[in-house]
Amino acid sequence: MIDFKTFADQQIPAFESYLTEQLAQIEEPTLQKAMTYSVMAGGKRLRPLLVFAVLASAELPIDQTAYRVAGALELIHSYSLIHDDLPAMDNDDLRRGQPTNHRVFGEAQAILAGDGLLTLAFEWLTTTDLTAVQQSRAVQLLAKAAGPSGMVAGQIEDIEGQTKTLSLAQLKQVHHLKTGRLIECAIGLGALLADLSAEQSASLQIFAQNYGLAFQIQDDILDVTSTAAAMGKAVHKDAGDHKNTFPGLLGLAGAKTALTATCQAAQDALADLTGLDKALLNSFLNYFNE
């Protein structure tokens, strides 16, 4: 049985080669360097891997179309990190163990690199061999996940939440939007490529909702317990920035309990999934045990 780590080791090299080849086609040299810098700076490639895992679970090939669709999602993720690191936002100097984009290229160039990645993502979605209906649906999924109904809304709520103490329900809502929506989008794009049924897609969406929440709970925990060397970015910042976090609200032990419960809810959602090999997606939950 293939597991998360083995699957990642198999899929990431070819996917990153595809990203490198496609980004090399950007004609403006400064943009090309700045955009490529952040996309190819490493990272777990978790969102593309979730797209690929849905296809693998349906015993379907992971081809150039899958790379392009998953690549569009990764471009959106990379743009969001560039903008998130800016002085006006989180004011971070380190990302994935390297200087942040604005520290290397300057603030204006970093903003434009993020803008370029944002718009290139939708170009990629509309230049595949998918049908027009599938392309339209893919664009809709990604736009809704990344825009004012998803990630951007979550970012606003996160910023505004720094001036007050959020309830647990409010904190979950912030991260459902800010982090969870792109993870849900990954599963949704995989389901679209695999042409899954409404019932299968519904079970996968519940899995993705809980997976996204677990991802954020773990990130909050690691900000307390990990080191900058291990994380590749600054740690122990959340409290100083007056951010609402799961350890801040529940305590460290309570946050760890919430992480366990959320992972169990994701696993339970997969138990209701029929017609697919669930072993690989279940193994993605091992990510939270590393």
N, C-alpha and C positions, 0 to 999 in steps of 0.2 A: 504493500500500500504506500503510495506516495504521500509525503507529508508537506507541510507548509515550507520548511526550510529547503527540502529537496526541490520542490516545485519552483521556489524563488530562484534557487541556483541554476535551474534549467532555463527559466524564462527570461531573467533579467538581462543577460548579456546580449541576446539577439534583439530584444526590445530597445536597449540602450544604443545599439548600433543603428537601429532604425531612427531613433531620435537624433543622433549625431548627423546622419546623412541628410535628414530633412531640414534640420536647423542650419546646415551648411549652405542651404539654398537662399537664405536671407541675404539680400543684396547690399544693404547699407552696413558697412563694416562695424561701426560702433554698436549698432543695434544687434548685429549678429553675435558679437563678442559678449555683450551684456546679457542678452537673452540666453545664449548657450551656457554662460557661466553659471547661472542659477539652475537651469534645468539639469545640467550635467554635473552638478556639485555633489552627487551622491544621493542619499536618501533611501528609504525603504522600498519605494515603488509600490506601496501597499494598495493604492487605489487601482492602478493598472492590473496588479496581480489578482485583485478581486474580480475584475472583468474577465480575465483569463480563466480564473477558477470556475466561474459559472459555465463557460464554454467547455472546459475539461470535464466538469461534472455531467454535462449533457453529451459527452463523448464526441465533441465537435472540434475541428481543427482551430488552432490559434494562428491565424494567417495575417497577411499584410493589412487587411481591412480591420482586424481586431487591433493590430498595432496602431493604426491611425486613429481609431475611435478612442482607445485607451490613452494614446498619446495626447489627444485633445484634452482629456481630463487631467493629465499630468501637467500640461501647459497652464491650465487654470490654477491648479494647486501651486505651481511654481510662481505664477504672477502674484497670488495671494500672499505668499511668504515674502516676496520682495517688498510689497507695499506694507505688510504687517511689521517688517523690521525698520521701516523709516522712522526718523526722529519724531514725526508728528503722531506716530502710532506707538509701537513698543520700544523704539529707540534701541535696537539691538545691534551689537557690533560683530556678533558671531552667529553663524548658521551652518550646521553640518560640519563643524570644526574648521570652517573657513571664514574669512571676513565677509560680512554681508555685502550685498550688491552695491548699496549706496556708498559703502566704505571704499570699494574698489573703483567704481565708475563715477561717483558723484550722485547727489540726490536727483537732479533733473534727469540724468540718463537712466537712473534706476526706475523712476516713475515711468519713463517712456518704454523701458524694457518690459515692465509689467503690463503696460498698455498693449505693447506688441504681442506679448504672449496671450493676453486675453482675447484679442481679435483674431490672432492666428488659429486659436483653438476652433473657432467656428468655421474658419476657412477649411480646416482639415475635415471637419464633420461633413461638409458639403462637397468634398472632393474624394468620395469613396465610390465603390461599386454597389453600395446599398441602393435600394429603390428610393424614389423621391419621398414616398411616405415614410420609410425608415429614417432617412436623413432628417426629415422634418421633425420626427419624434425624438431623434437623438439630440437635435439642437434644442428642442423644447425642454428635454430632461436636464441638459447641462445648464441652460440659461436659468431655469427655475432654481436649480440647486445652488448656483453661484451668485445669483443676483439678489434683488430686494425681497424675494420670498425665501431666501436661504442664507448663504454664507455672509453676504454683505449685511443683511439684517442682524445676524448673530453678532457680527463685529460691532455694529452700532450699540446693540444691547449690552455687549461686554464692556464697552467704553463707558456708557452711561451708568452701568452697574457699579463702577468704581466709586461712585459718590454715595452709595447706599448698600445696605446688607440685603442680599436676595434670599428668598426662601429656597428650599430644595427644589421645588417645582419650577421656580423661576430660573434657577441655575441650570437645571436640566434643559429647559427650553432654550436658553442661550446657546448651549453646546449642541443641542439638536440641530439648530440652525447653523452655527458657526463651523462645527466640525462634522456633524452627522450627515448633513445633506449631501456633501460630496461623496461620502462613503455609500450612502443610499443610491446616489447617482451611479456609482461604479457597478453596483449590483443591478440597477435598472438597465444600464447600457449592456451589461452581459446578458440579461434576460431578453433584451431586444435583439441582440445578435443571434441568440440561440432560439429565438421564436418560441419562448416558453408560454405556457398557458397562464391565464389570469390567476388561477389558484396557486400555481407554482411561484409566480411573481409575488403574490401576496405574502406567502411564507418567507420568501427571501427578503422582502422588504422589512418584515419584523426582525429577522436576523440582522439585517444591516443597521436598523435603528439602534438595536442593543449593542452591536459591534462598535458603532460610532460613539456611543455613550461610554462604553468601556475604554475605548481609545483615549478619550478626554480624561476620564477618571485616572487612568494610569499616568497620563502626562502630568496631571496635577500632583500625583503622588511622587513621581520622579523629580519634580521641581523641588520637593522637600528633601528627598532621600539620596538623590544621585549627585554626580559631579559634572562640572563643565566638560571635562575630558571625555566622560562616558556619553554625555548627551550631545556633544558637539555644539552646544549653545550655552548661554548663561543660565545658571540655576539660582534658586532662592530669590527670584525676582518678584514672584507673585504677591507675596505679603508686603514687600516694600512698595509695590505699585498699587496697593490697596485693591487687588483683584479678588473677586469672589471665586473661591475654589472649593473642591470637595473636601480636602483635608481641613481647610479653614472653617468650613461649616459643620463637618461631621467628626473632625479629629482624624488623625492618621489611621488609627485602627478602624474607625467607622468608614473611612474612604476605602480601605482594603476590603472590608465586608461588602460594601456597595459594589466594588469591582467584581468580586466573586459572584454576587447575586445577578449582576448584569450579564456576565459571561454565561451563567446558567440559563438566563432567559433567552440568550442568543442560541444556545444549544437546544433548548426546548422548541424554538421556532423551526429549527432544522428537522426535529423529530416529526413535525407535521408535513414535511416536504416529501412528495411522492414523485417517482419517475426519474429521479436523478441519483447519481452516486454522491452521497453526502459526506463521505469520509474526508475528502480534501478540504471542503469548507469547514468541517468540524476541526480539522487540524489548524486552521487559521486562528483558532482561539488559543493555541499554544503560544502565540505571540505575546500574550499577557503573562506567561509564566517565565519569560526570558529575563 
